[in-house]
Amino acid sequence: MIKLYYYQGYYLNDKKHGQDMLSWNNGKKYESEWVLGKQNGKGFIITEIGEKKWNLGKLKKNQN
């Protein structure tokens, strides 16, 4: 099985917890925050060219 993304972040009691980053094979990244395994707070997508698509949980630019 090919791993499509890489998770870099913290765990607490075997659950994602704190600031993290998911990086996909296509160069896109997602930065967000987790609290005991659930997404919490603000997050945003960074495209392969470094453009932020989400800001403060609101879509800035449609992704086609």
Order of alpha helices (4+ residues) and beta strands (2+ residues): beta-beta-beta-beta-beta-beta-beta
